[in-house]
């Protein structure tokens, strides 16, 4: 019998020698350690639950911000398109908050969907990064906002020349 080539476990990255090791299984065309496959399945389940909660949170946010204008089928369709484009649920939520809470835009122009997320999610992410940086700086540095009289600077107003109209004719 010919010796089989060693294969790599996709979870842990260790090589599996199929001739001498017996704690492996073939799933599809991948070879897994038994423990690694069980761990990966647990992680998949956790991620599914987490994504489901995030999806529901974005749907609630869309309902909150769009109010009577919301069309949940359009929102779900937009979310699917955004996920395919590489936008996460967290970015979607931040974008909606930025667009409607911070920028105060009109929800009636949305046509019931969250189409705007695709064009503003980078801007929203930059805004929240800057906000976080500012909060970190403020928490690290205590700025003394108490101004005493010693440190106040009084600026004297400049002398203003008011031009008086001279009479054209001297009538005296």
C-alpha positions as CSV (number, residue, x, y, z in Angstrom):
1,X,0.0,0.0,0.0
2,X,1.3,3.5,-0.9
3,X,2.1,6.0,1.8
4,X,-0.5,8.8,1.9
5,X,0.6,12.4,1.9
6,X,0.3,14.3,5.1
7,X,-2.5,16.9,5.2
8,X,-3.1,20.1,7.1
9,X,-5.9,20.6,9.6
10,X,-7.8,23.9,8.6
11,X,-8.5,24.8,12.2
12,X,-5.2,24.4,14.0
13,X,-2.8,24.2,11.1
14,X,-1.0,21.1,12.2
15,X,-0.1,18.3,9.8
16,X,-2.1,15.1,10.0
17,X,-0.3,11.9,9.0
18,X,-3.2,9.7,7.8
19,X,-1.1,6.5,8.0
20,X,-0.3,6.8,11.7
21,X,-2.9,9.0,13.3
22,X,-6.5,7.8,13.8
23,X,-8.2,10.9,15.4
24,X,-9.1,12.6,12.2
25,X,-12.1,12.7,9.9
26,X,-12.7,13.8,6.3
27,X,-15.4,16.5,5.9
28,X,-15.9,17.5,2.3
29,X,-12.4,17.5,0.9
30,X,-10.7,18.7,4.1
31,X,-9.1,16.6,6.8
32,X,-9.8,17.7,10.4
33,X,-8.7,16.6,13.9
34,X,-11.8,15.4,15.8
35,X,-11.4,18.1,18.5
36,X,-10.7,20.8,16.0
37,X,-13.9,20.0,14.0
38,X,-16.0,20.1,17.2
39,X,-14.4,23.5,18.2
40,X,-15.0,25.0,14.8
41,X,-18.7,23.9,14.9
42,X,-19.2,25.5,18.3
43,X,-17.7,28.7,17.1
44,X,-19.9,28.7,14.0
45,X,-23.0,28.3,16.2
46,X,-21.8,31.2,18.5
47,X,-21.2,33.4,15.4
48,X,-24.6,32.5,14.0
49,X,-26.3,33.6,17.2
50,X,-24.2,36.7,17.4
51,X,-25.0,37.7,13.8
52,X,-28.7,37.0,14.3
53,X,-28.8,39.3,17.3
54,X,-26.9,42.0,15.4
55,X,-29.2,41.7,12.4
56,X,-32.2,42.1,14.7
57,X,-30.6,45.1,16.3
58,X,-30.1,46.8,12.9
59,X,-33.7,46.0,12.0
60,X,-34.9,47.7,15.2
61,X,-32.7,50.7,14.5
62,X,-34.1,51.0,11.0
63,X,-37.6,50.9,12.5
64,X,-36.7,53.4,15.1
65,X,-35.2,55.9,12.7
66,X,-37.4,55.5,9.7
67,X,-40.6,55.3,11.7
68,X,-43.7,55.1,9.5
69,X,-41.6,55.1,6.4
70,X,-39.9,51.7,7.1
71,X,-40.3,48.8,4.6
72,X,-38.8,45.8,6.3
73,X,-38.5,43.8,3.0
74,X,-36.4,46.6,1.5
75,X,-34.3,46.9,4.7
76,X,-33.6,43.1,4.6
77,X,-32.7,43.3,0.9
78,X,-30.4,46.3,1.6
79,X,-28.8,44.4,4.5
80,X,-28.1,41.4,2.3
81,X,-26.5,43.6,-0.4
82,X,-24.4,45.4,2.2
83,X,-23.2,42.2,3.7
84,X,-22.1,41.0,0.3
85,X,-20.3,44.3,-0.2
86,X,-18.4,43.8,3.0
87,X,-20.2,46.1,5.4
88,X,-20.7,44.6,8.9
89,X,-23.9,44.9,11.0
90,X,-22.0,47.1,13.5
91,X,-21.0,49.5,10.7
92,X,-24.7,49.5,9.5
93,X,-25.9,50.5,13.0
94,X,-23.3,53.2,13.3
95,X,-24.1,54.6,9.9
96,X,-27.8,54.8,10.7
97,X,-27.1,56.5,14.0
98,X,-24.8,58.9,12.3
99,X,-27.1,59.7,9.5
100,X,-30.3,60.2,11.5
101,X,-29.2,61.2,15.0
102,X,-26.1,63.3,14.3
103,X,-26.7,64.6,10.7
104,X,-30.5,64.9,11.4
105,X,-31.5,63.8,7.9
106,X,-35.1,63.3,6.8
107,X,-36.3,59.7,6.9
108,X,-39.0,60.3,4.3
109,X,-36.3,60.4,1.6
110,X,-35.2,56.9,2.4
111,X,-38.0,55.2,0.4
112,X,-38.3,52.7,3.3
113,X,-34.8,51.2,3.0
114,X,-31.3,51.7,4.4
115,X,-29.7,52.4,1.0
116,X,-27.7,55.4,2.4
117,X,-25.5,53.1,4.5
118,X,-23.4,52.1,1.5
119,X,-22.4,55.6,0.7
120,X,-21.8,56.9,4.3
121,X,-20.5,54.0,6.3
122,X,-16.8,55.1,5.9
123,X,-17.7,58.7,6.9
124,X,-19.6,57.4,9.9
125,X,-16.8,55.1,11.0
126,X,-14.3,58.0,10.8
127,X,-16.6,60.2,12.9
128,X,-16.9,57.5,15.6
129,X,-13.1,56.9,15.6
130,X,-12.5,60.6,16.1
131,X,-15.1,60.8,18.8
132,X,-13.4,57.8,20.6
133,X,-10.0,59.4,20.3
134,X,-11.3,62.7,21.8
135,X,-12.9,60.8,24.7
136,X,-9.7,58.9,25.3
137,X,-7.7,62.1,25.4
138,X,-10.2,63.8,27.7
139,X,-10.1,60.8,30.1
140,X,-6.3,60.7,30.1
141,X,-5.7,64.4,30.5
142,X,-7.4,66.4,33.1
143,X,-7.8,69.9,31.6
144,X,-8.0,72.7,34.1
145,X,-11.0,74.7,33.1
146,X,-11.0,77.0,36.2
147,X,-9.7,80.4,35.1
148,X,-8.7,82.7,37.9
149,X,-8.3,86.4,37.6
150,X,-4.5,86.1,37.5
151,X,-4.7,84.2,34.2
152,X,-7.3,86.4,32.5
153,X,-6.2,88.7,29.8
154,X,-8.0,91.9,29.3
155,X,-7.9,93.4,25.8
156,X,-8.3,97.1,25.6
157,X,-10.5,98.2,22.7
158,X,-8.6,99.9,20.0
159,X,-9.0,103.6,19.5
160,X,-11.4,104.1,16.7
161,X,-11.1,107.2,14.6
162,X,-14.5,108.5,13.7
163,X,-14.3,110.8,10.8
164,X,-16.5,113.8,11.1
165,X,-17.9,115.4,8.1
166,X,-16.4,118.8,7.7
167,X,-18.8,121.4,6.6
168,X,-18.2,122.3,3.0
169,X,-18.9,126.0,3.5
170,X,-18.0,128.1,6.4
171,X,-21.1,130.2,7.0
172,X,-19.8,132.2,10.0
